Amino acid sequence: MSNKLTGYDDTIVALATAPGVGAIAVIRLSGPQAITICNQLFPSKDLLQQASHTLHVGSIVSDSKIIDEVVVSLFKGPRSYTGENVIELSCHGSPYIQQQLIDACIQAGARLAKPGEFTMRAFLNGKLDLAQAESVADLIASHSAASHQTAMQQMRGGFSRELQALREQLIRFSALIELELDFSQEDVEFADRTQLYALIKIALEVVQHLTDSFRMGNVIKHGVNTAIVGKPNAGKSTLLNTLLNENRAIVSDIAGTTRDTIEEVLNIQGILFRLIDTAGIRESVDTIESIGVQKTLEKIKEAGVVIYLFDVSELTAADIRNQVSLFEQDGINYLLVGNKMDVLGEDEALAKFAGIPDILFISAKNHAHIDLLKDRLVQKVMSGDINMEATIVTNARHYAALQSVLQALHDVRSGMDSGLPGDLLALDIRRCLHFLGEITGEITNEEQLDWIFSKFCIGK
């Protein structure tokens, strides 16, 4: 895609490193005048005569005053991140120096970059497709090994390659079907319908797999809300402290101690679990405690998984069956955890609740079976093993487009089953191509690009 959108043929500047005080900071310029602008401020050497991919040490001077001694990194387009001429100034990390350098570049002819504008230019100049460009933002925001790996896989083009292979085959069949329309009087068939059936079958499997992966991708990218619920004094706060290895929640023998929700984040096998310790569920005349119980019920509805923690000495198997029935009526993804087995004994607990499957017995106080609980949590939210080498969809925009592709593919197959004319089949195939193109950026518009890249940080 050529760089023809309005406002993207000038030179931009921004801080590329995180704002604030640090040892060094990097100021980035990109555009046709990037080297010329920097050359005006860098009397140490004529940058216009230097080779690409070289480093130069010297002072930045503006209005006859030295701002800072810097290292200039010079990249000539198209061999740069954006595909344009790029200069990166590595300076000392004072916020004052950073702002002075940016102001000097603006006075020399640059303008301040918008959020994500460097990566947008990389997309417009064909250095990245749109799916890869979006993965840059995901990579910057990655907060676990799993989210980092999925972002890296997409940035390297794994997702795009799968879609491009599918798109090329659909384009070929679409062209053959449309060729038939030019010979409609001769009643010829260029597109082998058997091969098209086989392609649609494969395409449906590929796209269905990608859409199914979004649930996993959403968990990897955003984490999962995990509510720890149960009756007062079941040990919820103790369990939270044990999982976190710190005394985050108040632990007391007095029922109703936790009156508000307490939230912490726990990383298990690369997945972020946002643990919510809730008020115990019971009838209460205490106004403040009642509010806490109401918040607990709200958190249960919002949670991706609910840990139902109960005291194995206090509750009966009938109590647990009643609770399970309530969870299943509301479609809640729950995990039954029997606590305080150190009091009752593990064998006795197993015998007491023998008729109820999938209860995990622990002792939060003694840290017994806590690792098993962590494994069970991962299994609950991931629904099987994670294949981090496979393509996992993490972007809601991609997911919506893939759902539209899936519907269009079903329409193509239904049309073939009912003997739909070639011109109508071609329309449905074009719909598939349109939505696939929306993901990788073959089909887009300026407003859509502005919206996508506005979510990036400035300087990237």
N, C-alpha and C positions, 0 to 999 in steps of 0.2 A: 504494500500500500504506500503510495507516494505521500510525501509530507505537504499536502495541499490545503489542510484545514486552516481556518482563519486564526492568526495569532501564533502560528508555529513556525515562522520563518525568521524570527528574530533571535537574539541571544539572551539566555536566561542565567540567573545566578541564585544560589541558595546555600545555606549551611547543610552539608551532607551528613555530618555527625550529630549526635544528640546534643541539644542545647544545654548550656550550663558550663561550669568550670571543669577543665580537664587538662591533662598534660599537653595534648594536641587537639586541634580541630581541623576539619577539612571543608574548604569552600569550593563548590563546584560550579563551573560555567559550561554551557553547551550552546552551540549555535554557530552560524557562519563567521561571526566576528569574535568568537571566544579568544582565539590566539592574539588577534589584533588588539583587543581591549586589554588583555593582560600585558601585552608588550608595551603599551603606553605607561604602565605602572611599574615595569620591571627593567630598570636601566642597566642591570648587571649584564644582560646578554640580549641579543636580538633573537627573540623566540621565533620570528618568521623564517629564520634561516636554519632552525634546528629540525632534526629528524623526529618522526613520530615515536611514541613510546620511549621517551627519554626524560630524565630528571635533571633539574637545574636549581642550584642554590643561589639565593640572592635576596635583596631587600625589595619590598613593595613601597613605593614612594608616591604620595599624593599631595598636591599643593606644596611641593618642596619639603614635605615632612616624611620621615621614615615611619611607617606604621608598624612593620615587623619584618624580621628575617624569616623567609619561608622556603619551602621546597616546592617547586613547580613541576607537576606531572603533566606532560604534553601528549595528547592523543589526537591524531589527525583522522577525520572521517574518511571513509566509512569504517575504519578499524577502531571503533570505540563503542562504549556501552549504548550510546544513543544513535550511533551512525553518523553523528555530526562531529565537528571539531569540539574537543572537550579539554578543558584545563581544570586541574584540581590543585588548589593551594593548601598545603599542609602548614599550618601556622601554630603559634602557641595558643593554649586553650582558654585564654581570657575572653569572657563574653564581650568586653569592650573592644578587644582587638578583632574579634569575629565581626562585630557590627561595623567597625571602621573599614575593614576590607570589603565587606559587602557594599557599603555606601560608596566606596571608591570605584568599585566595578560598575555600579549603577550610574555614577556621574560620568564614567567613561563610555557609556552607551548600552549597558545591559539593563534588563528589567528583572524584578524579583519573580522567581519561579512560582507557579501554582502547585498545590499538592499533587504529587504523582506525575508532574510534567516531564521529568527526565525519562521515566519509564514509558510514558505515552509516546514520546518521540522515538524511543527504541522500537515501539510497536509500529508507529507510522512509517518508520524507515526500514521495516522488515527484519529487524534484529530479533524480535520475539513475536509470536502470535499472541492473540488476546488472552487465551487460557494460560500461557506461560507468563505473560505480564501480570496477570492477577495473582499467580502463585508467588511472585516476588513479594507482594504485600503479606501473603500468608507466611512466607519464610521469615520476614522481619518480625511478625507477630507470634511466631511459633514459641511455645512455652513448655514443650516436652519432646522427648526423643521421637515419639510417634508423629506429632504434628510437624516436626522438622523434616522427617523422612518423607512424608506424603507431599509436602511442599517442594522438596528437592526433586522428587520423582516427576512432579508435574512441570517444574521449571525446566527440567532437562528434556521435556517434550514427550514423555511417555503417554500421557492422556491424549495429546494432540495427534500422535502417530496412529493410535487406534482409530480415532475419528477420521483422520485423513484417508486411511486405507479403506474404510467403509464408504466415505464420501466419493472416492475415485471410482469404486465399483458401481455405485448408484448413478453417478454421472454417465458412465459408459452405457448402462442399460437405458437411462433416460434418453440419451442421444439416439440409440437404436430404435426405441419406440417412436420418437419424434420423426425419425427417418421413414418409418413405416407410413406416417401420415402423408408424406410427399408422394408415396406410391399407393395411395388408398384405392385407386381404380384397378390396380393389378392384383390386389388382395394378397400381398406378400407379407412375410413375417421375418423381420431381421433379428428381433430379440427373442431368443429361445426361452419360452415360458417356463420350461423345466428348470433351466439354470436360474431364472429370476426367482422362482419359488425357493430354490436352494439358498440363494443370496438373502432373500427376505427372512428365511428361517434363521440363518446365521446372524443377520443383523438384529433380529429380535432378541436373540440370546445375548449378544454383546451389549445392546442398549439396556436390556432388562437387568443384566448383571451390574452395569454401571449405576443405574437408578437404585438398585437394591443396596449398593455400597454406600449410598448417601447417609443412611442411618449410622453406619460405622464411621463415616467421614465426619459427620456432625459431632459425634462423641469425641473423636480425635482432636478436632479443631477447637471445640468450645468446652469440652469436659461434660460431666453429667451431674446434675443435681441429685444428691443422695440424702434422703431424709431418714434419720434414726428416730423411730417412733416406738411407743409402747406405754404401758401404764407407769405411774409414778414409782420411782425406786426400782425400776427394772435394771438399772445400771447404764442408762444411755450416756450420761456425762462421763462415767468411768470408761466406757467403750471409746468415746471420742478422744479422751486423754490418752488412752492406750494406743489407738491408731496413730495419733500424732506424736507420741512419745514425749508429751509435755502436759503440764497441768493447765489446760486452756479453760476447762469448764469447772464450775464449783461442784464438789462432790459432798453429799450430806445424806444422813439417814432420814432426814425429815422429808416427807413426801411433799412434792410441789415446789422444790427448791428452784428448778429451772422455770422461769416465768416468761422468758422470751426466747426466740431462736438464736442460736450461736452458729456461725458459719465459718468453716475453715476449708482449705484446699489440701488434698492429699494426692500425690502422684504414685500410682500403682502400675507398674509395667508400661510406663509411658502414657497412661491415661489419667487425666485429671478428674478426681472425684471431689465435688464441692459438698463436703459433709455438713449437714444441718442437724444440730442437736436441738430437739424440740421439747416443748413442755409436755409432761405426762398427760395422757388422755384419761380424764375422769370427770365426773360431775363435781362442781365446786361452787361454793357460795362466795368465795373470795373473788371480787371483781377483777383484780389484776390477773389472778391465775386463770380465770375464765377467758380473758382476752388472749392469754398465752395458749390455751387449749384451742381457741378458734384459729389462731395463727398456725398451729400444728396441722389442723385439718386442711388449711389452705396449702401448706407446704407439701402435704401428701399428694394433693391433686397436681401440683407443679413438678413433682420429682420424676426423674427418669427411672429411678429405682428406690424402693422403700425397704430399709432394714427394719423388720418388725422384731424388736428385742423384748423378750419376756423372761421372767424369773421362773425357772423350771420347778421351784419348790411351791410357788404360789398358784400358778395357773394349771388348769386341767386340759386334757386332750380335747374335751368338748369346747372349752374356751377358744382354743387355737382353731378348731374347725369353724367355729362361728366367725372368727376374724378372717380366715381364709376366704370364706363365703362372701364376706363384705368386700374384700379386696378384688375378688374375681368379678363380682357384680359391677364394680366401678372400673374394671379393666386396668388395675394397678399392677405394675411390675414389681413384685415383692420378693423378699428373701427372709425366711424364717430363721431366727437365731435365738436359741435357748441359752440364757446366761446363768451364771452361778452354779455350774455343774460341780464346782469344787465343794459346794455345800451339800447337794443331793447325792453326788457321785455320778460318773458318766454312765455306768451300767444301769443304774436305777433310772436315770433320765431317758436312756434309750428304751427301756422297758415301758416307762410311763407313757411315752408318746410313739410307741411302736407302730400304730396304725396310720401315722401321718408322715408322708414321704418328704425327703429333702430338707429336714431340719438340721441345722448345723449347731452343735452344742459347744459352747465356749465358756471360758472364765475370763471376763474382761479384767478383773482384779489381778489375776495371776498370769495374764498374757497367754493363756492356753488356747491353741487352735486359731490364733489371730491371723497367722499366715494363710491358713485354709480359708478364712473369711475373705481375705484380700483376693485370693484366687477365685473364689466364688463370685465376688463382685465383678471382676473382669469378665468372667464367663456370662454373667447375667446381662451385661450391657453390650457385649460384643457378639453374642450368639454364635460362638465357635472360635476357631483359631484365627488370628490376624495374619494375613499374608501381606507383609509390608512391601513386597516386590510387585504386587498387583496394583492396578490403577484403582484408586479410591477417590470418589467424588466428594469434595468438601465444600464446594461453592454452591450456594442456593440458586444463583442465576443459571449455572450449568445444569443443576437438577431440574429446574423448570423447563429448560430447553430440551433436555433429554426426555422428559415426559411427553412433550409435544412431538418429538421424533418417534417415540414409541407408538403414539396414537396414529400418526401418519403411516407408519409401517403396517399397523393392523389394518388400516384402510386400504393400503395397496394389496395386501393379501386377500381381504374380503372382496375387493374389486376383481381380482383374478378369479376367485372362486365363483363369482356371479357373472363372469364373462364380460366385464366392463370394457368399453372401447378403449383403444390405446391412448386417445387424447386425454381421457379422464384419468387413466392410470398415470400418465405423464404428470398431471397436475399434482397427484398425491406424492409422487417421487420428488417433484420439485419442492413440495412442502418439507419433506425430510431433509433435502439439501439446504433449504433455507434455515431450518433450526440448527442443523449441524454447523452451518456457516456462522450463525450467531455466536456460537461458543468460541470458535477459534478466531473470529474477526473478519472472515471473508465478507460477511454481511453485517454492516453496522452503520451508525450515524453519529454525528458530532455530539448530539445531546446525550446519547448513550455512553459515549466515551468519556465525556465530562463527568457524568454520574459515577462511572466505574472508578476513574482515577482520582476523583475527589476524596475517596476514602483512604488514599495513600498519605504518607507523611510528606511534608515539604522537604525537598532535597533528594527525594527518591522518585 
